[in-house]
Amino acid sequence: MDTNSAVLRGVILGGSIGLIAGWTGMHAGRALALGILCGLLAGLTKFFLDKKKNK
C-alpha cells in the first residue's frame, strides 16, 4: 500500500467518524478536524508498519 492511499483512506474514514461524533453534540467543525487528524495519523502508522513488515 502506498502512502497516498493509506493516508487518504485514513482521512476519509476519520473525517466521517468525526462528523458522526458531531451528531452526538460535539461541535461539528471541531469533530471533523479531530477526525481528520486522527485519520491522518492512523494512515501514516499503517503505512510505516507495512513498510517495516516488508523489510
Sine and cosine of phi, psi and omega as CSV:
sin_phi,cos_phi,sin_psi,cos_psi,sin_omega,cos_omega
0.00,0.00,0.78,-0.62,0.00,-1.00
-0.99,0.11,0.20,-0.98,-0.09,-1.00
-0.88,0.48,-0.69,0.72,-0.08,-1.00
-0.88,0.48,-0.71,0.70,-0.05,-1.00
-0.94,0.33,-0.60,0.80,0.01,-1.00
-0.92,0.40,-0.70,0.71,-0.01,-1.00
-0.94,0.35,-0.66,0.75,0.00,-1.00
-0.89,0.46,-0.70,0.71,0.04,-1.00
-0.88,0.47,-0.66,0.75,0.02,-1.00
-0.89,0.45,-0.67,0.74,-0.01,-1.00
-0.92,0.40,-0.69,0.73,-0.01,-1.00
-0.91,0.42,-0.74,0.67,0.00,-1.00
-0.92,0.40,-0.66,0.75,0.02,-1.00
-0.90,0.43,-0.68,0.73,0.04,-1.00
-0.90,0.44,-0.63,0.78,0.03,-1.00
-0.91,0.42,-0.70,0.71,0.01,-1.00
-0.92,0.40,-0.59,0.81,0.06,-1.00
-0.89,0.46,-0.67,0.75,0.03,-1.00
-0.93,0.38,-0.57,0.82,0.09,-1.00
-0.90,0.44,-0.62,0.78,0.07,-1.00
-0.90,0.44,-0.50,0.86,0.06,-1.00
-0.90,0.44,-0.46,0.89,0.04,-1.00
-0.94,0.34,-0.37,0.93,-0.06,-1.00
-1.00,0.04,0.08,1.00,0.07,-1.00
0.88,-0.48,-0.22,0.98,0.04,-1.00
-0.96,0.28,0.52,-0.85,0.04,-1.00
-0.85,0.53,0.80,-0.61,-0.15,-0.99
-0.88,0.47,-0.66,0.75,0.00,-1.00
-0.91,0.42,-0.67,0.75,0.02,-1.00
-0.92,0.39,-0.66,0.75,0.02,-1.00
-0.89,0.46,-0.66,0.75,0.02,-1.00
-0.90,0.43,-0.72,0.70,-0.01,-1.00
-0.89,0.46,-0.70,0.71,0.02,-1.00
-0.91,0.41,-0.62,0.79,0.04,-1.00
-0.90,0.44,-0.68,0.74,0.02,-1.00
-0.91,0.41,-0.67,0.74,0.02,-1.00
-0.88,0.48,-0.72,0.69,0.02,-1.00
-0.90,0.43,-0.63,0.77,0.05,-1.00
-0.90,0.43,-0.62,0.79,0.05,-1.00
-0.89,0.46,-0.72,0.69,0.02,-1.00
-0.91,0.42,-0.63,0.78,0.03,-1.00
-0.91,0.41,-0.66,0.75,0.03,-1.00
-0.90,0.44,-0.68,0.73,0.04,-1.00
-0.91,0.41,-0.63,0.78,0.05,-1.00
-0.88,0.47,-0.71,0.71,0.01,-1.00
-0.88,0.48,-0.68,0.73,0.01,-1.00
-0.87,0.49,-0.75,0.66,-0.06,-1.00
-0.94,0.34,-0.54,0.84,0.06,-1.00
-0.92,0.38,-0.67,0.75,0.05,-1.00
-0.90,0.43,-0.63,0.78,0.00,-1.00
-0.91,0.42,-0.64,0.77,0.00,-1.00
-0.93,0.37,-0.61,0.79,-0.03,-1.00
-0.93,0.37,-0.52,0.85,-0.05,-1.00
-0.99,0.17,-0.10,0.99,-0.01,-1.00
-0.96,0.28,0.00,0.00,0.00,0.00
